[in-house]
């Protein structure tokens, strides 16, 4: 153990997470971690953005008058060597790759409002992230084997599985924010409708049990710690009012609560992608759930560019009143780090962990990466033993557990046939019931994303061959946002009969 508590942050140029984590870093530095000052080793592949973010964190620490060592690294292994804890938020290919993730499937009538977890977009994102994730895992084993890594990158399940295949018990853990919004909606409606005693802070007042895969997980039990009042049962009895009033924009979740008896807590846009019978070519625009119809990659790219410009200004001409203020709230990564140090048991750490031996949940496949409550003990994250779950809910989750394995198998072997098998099993692709079209879509995505798929370099289709296909999509057909939205190969009209509700 060194003089500092070393935290390595891989992907420190992230425009979504870096500032939140930096605020937490500075707040934690005021008291130290494990009785030591903090060394933040920042890693990014973009040298310019890395320089900006390192300077911002240095300015924040100086402004707060705290001891915080900041180093910037282009070489990952150098940064994580001897680290006590790691955070990761990378995006392989960025918005350039994501454009093809979303808009090539759109040409085939497969709408994705997010496309980062499941569906063809989530599948290809997993293929791109697999190799660097495995490299990180190997470096951890060799340079910081006792460290814990918290992963922000989607798709959580396939990324955690890719890392755990390097070393089964590697402390590579996925975390997600979706529970916070879902339980916030539960707290709001419960208190307004006065269903049970008031919930002041759901994460402190309630005992929760939940399980699923990331972005498709369900609250199974929800009771007051003091007195045991059953909040979930009260919600079941009063779901219609919450549905009609669209409490916290959770209309789809309230509907599913009534249908299945359990509450899907992630954002409704995420949940809808797992259930294409409700969100598909025929009924996604408009839809009765008020869910965004398709991901705006252009808008996301503009947001990213704006943030990078802001990084540049803050790092160069910073004004103290414009720097992000330190806070212990926000990102939960630092809270989890403190629990790791102190060995505290908190069941409100949302973790993505493997179901080895089906010990977590015997109703779901062995080895599947499940989202569950977890706590640290003796330097390791321990997941709650969920036990058997409702058969209908288990069936909905299981198919996505199976796709996890096929995604990792496909990138590890660079095998297009495994990739096709996984896509055909994915419910979003399966909805259109056309293997020929799914294969054509897959080949186009392989071709357009080739630079980010190193394990498939021997299997990338040739443009000349693709142009002969009746399902060819020229790059100019997805060159602008307006053109990209146009469906070229619409699904058969008779498939509309599968739509719900």
C-alpha positions in Angstrom: 0.0 0.0 0.0 1.3 3.4 -1.0 1.2 6.9 0.4 -2.0 7.6 -1.5 -5.3 5.8 -2.0 -5.1 5.4 -5.7 -8.2 5.7 -7.9 -7.8 5.1 -11.7 -10.5 6.5 -13.9 -10.6 4.9 -17.4 -12.4 7.2 -19.8 -11.9 10.4 -17.8 -13.0 12.5 -20.8 -16.6 11.2 -20.4 -19.0 14.1 -20.9 -21.6 12.3 -18.8 -19.8 11.2 -15.7 -16.5 13.0 -15.2 -17.7 16.2 -13.6 -19.9 14.3 -11.2 -17.0 12.0 -10.2 -14.6 14.9 -9.9 -16.9 16.7 -7.5 -17.0 13.6 -5.4 -13.2 13.2 -5.6 -12.7 16.7 -4.1 -15.3 16.2 -1.4 -13.7 12.8 -0.4 -10.3 14.4 -0.4 -11.3 16.7 2.4 -11.4 13.6 4.8 -9.2 11.2 2.8 -9.9 7.5 2.0 -8.6 4.8 4.2 -6.8 7.6 6.1 -4.8 8.6 3.0 -4.9 11.4 0.5 -6.3 10.5 -2.9 -4.3 10.0 -6.1 -6.6 10.3 -9.1 -4.9 8.6 -12.2 -6.9 9.8 -15.2 -6.9 7.8 -18.4 -8.3 8.6 -21.9 -7.4 7.9 -25.5 -8.0 11.5 -26.4 -4.9 13.4 -25.3 -6.5 16.9 -25.6 -9.6 16.0 -23.6 -7.5 14.2 -21.1 -5.4 17.4 -20.6 -8.5 19.5 -20.1 -10.1 17.2 -17.6 -6.9 16.8 -15.6 -6.5 20.6 -15.3 -10.2 21.0 -14.2 -9.7 18.5 -11.4 -6.5 20.1 -10.3 -8.2 23.5 -10.3 -11.1 22.1 -8.3 -8.8 20.6 -5.7 -6.8 23.8 -5.4 -10.0 25.9 -5.0 -11.2 23.6 -2.2 -7.7 23.6 -0.6 -7.5 19.8 -0.5 -4.6 17.5 -1.1 -5.4 15.6 -4.3 -2.7 14.2 -6.6 -3.8 14.2 -10.2 -1.9 12.4 -13.0 -2.9 12.0 -16.7 -2.2 8.9 -18.7 -2.6 7.8 -22.3 -1.4 4.3 -21.3 -4.0 2.4 -19.4 -1.6 -0.1 -17.7 0.6 2.6 -16.4 -2.4 4.4 -14.8 -4.0 1.3 -13.1 -0.7 -0.1 -11.8 -1.1 -0.5 -8.1 -4.6 1.1 -8.0 -6.9 0.4 -5.1 -10.1 1.2 -7.0 -11.0 1.8 -10.6 -13.9 3.5 -12.5 -14.6 3.1 -16.2 -16.8 5.0 -18.6 -15.6 4.4 -22.2 -17.4 4.5 -25.5 -15.6 2.7 -28.4 -16.4 4.5 -31.6 -18.4 7.2 -29.9 -21.2 8.8 -31.8 -19.7 7.8 -35.2 -20.3 4.2 -34.4 -23.5 4.8 -32.6 -24.9 6.4 -35.8 -24.8 3.1 -37.5 -26.0 1.3 -34.4 -29.3 3.2 -34.5 -29.9 4.1 -38.1 -28.9 1.0 -40.1 -31.5 -1.0 -38.1 -34.0 1.9 -38.5 -33.7 1.2 -42.3 -35.1 -2.3 -41.6 -38.0 -1.0 -39.4 -36.3 -1.7 -36.0 -36.7 1.5 -34.0 -34.3 1.9 -31.0 -35.0 4.7 -28.6 -31.7 4.1 -26.8 -29.9 1.2 -28.5 -27.1 0.9 -26.0 -28.1 -2.3 -24.1 -30.1 -4.7 -26.3 -31.3 -4.9 -29.9 -28.8 -4.6 -32.8 -27.3 -1.4 -31.3 -26.7 -2.9 -27.9 -25.3 -6.0 -29.6 -22.8 -4.1 -31.7 -21.8 -1.8 -28.8 -21.0 -5.0 -26.9 -18.9 -6.3 -29.8 -16.9 -3.0 -29.9 -16.3 -2.8 -26.1 -15.4 -6.4 -25.6 -11.7 -6.4 -26.6 -10.7 -3.3 -24.6 -12.7 -4.6 -21.6 -10.8 -7.9 -21.7 -7.6 -5.9 -21.9 -8.5 -3.9 -18.8 -9.3 -7.1 -17.0 -6.0 -8.7 -17.9 -4.1 -5.6 -16.8 -6.0 -5.6 -13.5 -5.1 -9.3 -12.9 -1.4 -8.4 -13.4 -1.1 -5.0 -11.8 -3.8 -4.5 -9.2 -5.5 -7.9 -8.6 -7.1 -6.9 -5.3 -8.7 -3.8 -6.8 -12.4 -3.2 -7.6 -13.6 -1.8 -10.9 -17.0 -0.1 -11.1 -18.2 0.0 -14.7 -20.5 2.7 -16.1 -20.2 1.6 -19.7 -23.2 0.0 -21.5 -24.1 -2.7 -22.3 -23.4 -3.6 -18.6 -24.2 -7.3 -18.8 -22.0 -8.2 -21.7 -19.2 -6.0 -20.6 -19.1 -7.5 -17.1 -19.3 -10.9 -18.6 -16.4 -10.2 -20.9 -14.3 -9.1 -18.0 -15.3 -12.1 -15.8 -14.3 -14.5 -18.5 -10.7 -13.3 -18.0 -10.9 -14.2 -14.3 -14.1 -15.5 -12.8 -13.7 -13.8 -9.4 -12.3 -10.5 -10.7 -14.0 -7.7 -8.8 -15.4 -6.1 -12.0 -18.8 -4.7 -11.1 -21.4 -3.0 -13.2 -23.4 -0.1 -11.6 -26.4 1.8 -12.8 -28.6 4.8 -11.7 -32.0 3.6 -13.0 -33.2 2.4 -9.6 -33.0 5.9 -8.2 -35.5 7.3 -10.6 -37.8 4.3 -10.3 -37.9 4.4 -6.6 -38.3 8.1 -6.6 -41.5 7.6 -8.5 -42.6 5.0 -6.0 -41.9 7.4 -3.1 -43.7 10.3 -4.8 -46.9 8.4 -5.6 -46.9 6.6 -2.2 -46.7 9.8 -0.3 -49.1 11.8 -2.5 -51.7 9.1 -2.4 -51.0 8.2 1.2 -50.9 4.5 0.5 -48.6 3.6 3.4 -46.8 5.6 6.0 -44.7 8.4 4.4 -41.4 7.4 2.8 -38.9 10.2 3.6 -35.9 8.6 1.9 -36.6 5.4 0.0 -33.0 4.2 0.2 -33.0 4.5 4.0 -36.6 3.7 4.8 -37.3 0.6 2.6 -36.2 -3.0 2.4 -35.9 -3.8 -1.3 -35.5 -7.0 -3.3 -35.1 -6.7 -7.1 -33.6 -8.6 -10.0 -33.2 -8.6 -13.7 -30.7 -7.6 -16.3 -29.5 -4.1 -16.5 -32.2 -1.7 -17.8 -34.8 -4.5 -17.4 -35.0 -5.3 -13.7 -38.1 -5.7 -11.4 -38.8 -4.8 -7.8 -40.0 -8.0 -6.2 -40.4 -6.8 -2.6 -40.7 -3.3 -1.1 -41.5 -2.9 2.6 -41.0 -0.3 5.2 -38.1 -1.1 7.6 -40.1 0.3 10.5 -43.4 -1.7 10.8 -43.1 -3.7 7.6 -45.9 -2.0 5.6 -46.0 -3.5 2.1 -45.5 -0.6 -0.4 -45.5 -2.9 -3.4 -48.9 -4.4 -2.5 -50.4 -1.0 -2.0 -49.1 0.0 -5.4 -50.6 -3.1 -7.0 -54.0 -2.1 -5.6 -53.8 1.5 -6.7 -51.8 1.3 -10.0 -54.6 2.7 -12.2 -54.4 6.2 -10.6 -50.7 6.3 -11.0 -51.1 5.1 -14.6 -53.8 7.7 -15.5 -51.8 10.5 -13.9 -48.5 9.2 -15.5 -46.8 9.7 -12.2 -43.1 10.6 -12.8 -43.5 9.8 -16.5 -43.7 6.1 -15.6 -46.9 5.2 -17.4 -45.5 2.0 -19.0 -44.1 0.9 -15.6 -47.4 1.3 -13.9 -49.1 -0.7 -16.7 -46.6 -3.5 -16.3 -47.0 -3.5 -12.6 -50.6 -4.3 -13.0 -50.0 -7.0 -15.7 -47.1 -8.9 -13.9 -47.5 -7.8 -10.3 -43.9 -6.4 -10.1 -42.5 -3.0 -10.7 -39.9 -2.5 -13.5 -37.9 0.4 -12.1 -35.6 1.4 -15.0 -36.7 4.3 -17.3 -39.6 3.3 -19.5 -37.6 4.0 -22.7 -35.2 1.2 -21.6 -37.9 -1.3 -20.6 -39.8 -0.8 -23.9 -36.8 -2.0 -25.9 -36.9 -5.3 -24.1 -40.6 -5.8 -25.0 -41.0 -5.1 -28.7 -44.6 -6.3 -28.8 -45.2 -2.9 -27.1 -42.6 -0.8 -29.0 -42.0 -1.7 -32.6 -42.3 -0.4 -36.2 -46.1 -0.2 -36.0 -46.7 1.5 -32.7 -43.5 3.3 -31.6 -44.5 6.7 -33.2 -46.7 7.7 -31.5 -47.0 5.3 -28.6 -49.4 5.4 -25.6 -46.5 5.5 -23.1 -45.0 8.8 -24.0 -41.7 7.2 -24.8 -39.2 8.9 -27.0 -39.4 7.2 -30.5 -35.8 6.9 -31.6 -32.4 7.9 -30.3 -31.2 11.3 -31.4 -27.5 10.5 -32.1 -27.0 14.0 -33.7 -28.2 15.7 -30.5 -26.0 13.5 -28.4 -23.0 14.3 -30.5 -23.7 18.1 -30.2 -24.0 17.7 -26.4 -20.7 15.9 -26.4 -19.0 18.6 -28.4 -20.4 21.3 -26.2 -19.1 19.6 -23.1 -15.7 19.2 -24.6 -15.7 22.9 -25.4 -16.7 23.6 -21.8 -13.9 21.4 -20.6 -11.5 23.5 -22.7 -12.7 26.8 -21.3 -12.7 25.6 -17.7 -9.2 24.2 -18.0 -7.7 27.3 -19.7 -9.6 30.4 -18.4 -11.2 29.0 -15.3 -13.1 31.2 -13.0 -13.6 29.8 -9.5 -17.3 30.5 -9.4 -17.8 28.5 -12.6 -16.0 25.3 -11.4 -18.2 22.4 -10.3 -18.7 22.5 -6.5 -17.5 19.6 -4.4 -20.3 17.4 -3.1 -20.5 13.9 -1.6 -23.9 13.4 -3.4 -24.4 12.6 -7.0 -22.4 9.7 -8.4 -22.5 6.7 -6.0 -19.1 5.4 -7.0 -17.3 7.2 -4.2 -20.0 6.0 -1.7 -19.3 2.5 -2.9 -15.6 3.1 -2.5 -16.0 4.2 1.1 -18.2 1.1 1.8 -15.4 -1.1 0.2 -12.9 0.5 2.6 -15.1 0.2 5.7 -16.8 -3.1 4.9 -20.3 -1.6 5.3 -23.3 -3.6 4.2 -25.7 -1.5 2.2 -28.3 -3.2 0.0 -28.9 -0.1 -2.0 -25.8 -0.5 -4.1 -27.2 -1.5 -7.5 -24.8 -4.1 -8.8 -24.4 -6.2 -11.9 -22.9 -9.5 -10.8 -22.7 -13.1 -12.2 -25.3 -15.7 -11.2 -22.6 -18.4 -10.7 -24.1 -21.7 -9.9 -27.5 -20.0 -9.9 -26.8 -19.0 -6.3 -28.3 -15.5 -6.7 -31.4 -16.7 -8.6 -32.2 -20.3 -9.5 -34.9 -19.2 -11.9 -32.3 -17.5 -14.2 -29.4 -19.0 -16.2 -26.1 -19.9 -14.6 -23.5 -17.3 -15.1 -25.9 -14.6 -16.3 -25.0 -11.1 -15.2 -27.9 -9.9 -13.1 -28.8 -6.6 -11.6 -29.3 -7.0 -7.8 -28.7 -5.3 -4.5 -25.1 -5.8 -3.2 -22.8 -4.9 -0.4 -19.1 -5.1 0.3 -17.5 -7.5 2.8 -13.9 -8.4 3.2 -12.9 -6.5 0.0 -15.5 -8.2 -2.2 -19.0 -7.3 -3.5 -21.6 -9.8 -2.4 -25.0 -10.0 -4.1 -28.2 -10.5 -2.4 -29.6 -14.1 -2.7 -32.8 -13.4 -4.5 -34.2 -17.0 -4.6 -36.8 -18.2 -7.1 -38.9 -15.6 -9.0 -42.2 -15.5 -10.8 -42.1 -17.8 -13.9 -43.5 -15.2 -16.3 -41.0 -12.6 -15.3 -38.2 -15.1 -15.4 -39.1 -16.0 -19.0 -39.0 -12.4 -20.0 -35.5 -12.0 -18.5 -34.0 -15.3 -19.5 -33.9 -14.6 -23.3 -31.7 -11.6 -22.6 -29.4 -13.6 -20.4 -28.9 -16.0 -23.3 -28.1 -13.2 -25.6 -25.4 -12.0 -23.2 -23.4 -15.3 -23.8 -23.9 -15.1 -27.6 -22.6 -11.5 -27.7 -19.4 -12.4 -25.8 -18.9 -15.6 -27.8 -19.3 -13.7 -31.1 -16.7 -11.0 -30.4 -14.2 -13.4 -28.8 -14.4 -15.8 -31.8 -15.0 -13.1 -34.5 -17.8 -15.4 -35.8 -20.6 -13.8 -37.9 -22.7 -16.9 -37.5 -22.7 -16.6 -33.7 -23.5 -13.0 -34.2 -26.4 -13.8 -36.4 -27.6 -16.4 -33.9 -27.6 -13.8 -31.1 -29.4 -11.2 -33.2 -32.1 -13.7 -34.2 -32.7 -14.5 -30.6 -32.9 -10.9 -29.6 -36.6 -10.0 -29.3 -36.3 -6.7 -31.1 -34.8 -8.3 -34.2 -37.0 -11.4 -33.9 -40.1 -9.3 -34.1 -39.7 -8.8 -37.8 -39.5 -12.6 -38.4 -37.1 -12.4 -41.3 -33.7 -14.1 -41.1 -32.6 -12.8 -44.5 -33.2 -9.2 -43.5 -31.4 -9.6 -40.2 -28.4 -11.1 -41.9 -28.4 -8.3 -44.4 -28.6 -5.7 -41.6 -25.8 -7.5 -39.7 -23.5 -7.4 -42.7 -24.1 -3.7 -43.3 -23.3 -3.0 -39.6 -20.2 -5.1 -39.8 -19.1 -3.2 -42.9 -19.8 0.3 -41.6 -18.4 -0.4 -38.2 -15.4 -2.4 -39.3 -12.7 -0.1 -37.9 -14.0 -0.7 -34.3 -14.4 -4.5 -34.6 -10.9 -5.9 -34.6 -11.9 -9.5 -34.0 -14.0 -9.5 -37.1 -11.4 -8.2 -39.5 -11.3 -11.5 -41.4 -15.1 -11.5 -41.7 -16.0 -8.0 -42.8 -18.2 -8.2 -46.0 -16.9 -6.5 -49.1 -18.7 -3.4 -50.4 -19.0 -4.9 -53.9 -20.8 -7.9 -52.5 -23.1 -5.8 -50.4 -24.1 -3.6 -53.3 -25.5 -6.6 -55.1 -27.9 -7.3 -52.3 -31.5 -6.1 -52.5 -31.0 -4.9 -49.0 -28.1 -2.5 -49.7 -28.0 0.8 -47.8 -25.6 3.3 -49.2 -23.8 5.6 -46.8 -25.5 8.6 -48.3 -28.9 7.2 -47.2 -27.8 7.7 -43.6 -25.7 10.8 -44.1 -28.2 13.2 -42.5 -30.4 12.8 -39.5 -33.5 13.3 -41.7 -32.4 10.7 -44.2 -31.3 8.3 -41.5 -34.8 8.2 -40.0 -36.4 7.0 -43.3 -37.3 3.3 -43.2 -36.3 1.6 -46.5 -37.3 -2.1 -45.9 -40.5 -2.0 -43.8 -41.6 -5.1 -41.9 -44.5 -7.1 -43.3 -47.9 -5.5 -42.6 -49.3 -8.7 -41.1 -46.8 -8.5 -38.2 -49.0 -5.7 -36.8 -51.2 -8.4 -35.3 -48.4 -9.0 -32.7 -48.6 -5.5 -31.3 -49.8 -4.8 -27.8 -51.8 -3.3 -26.2 
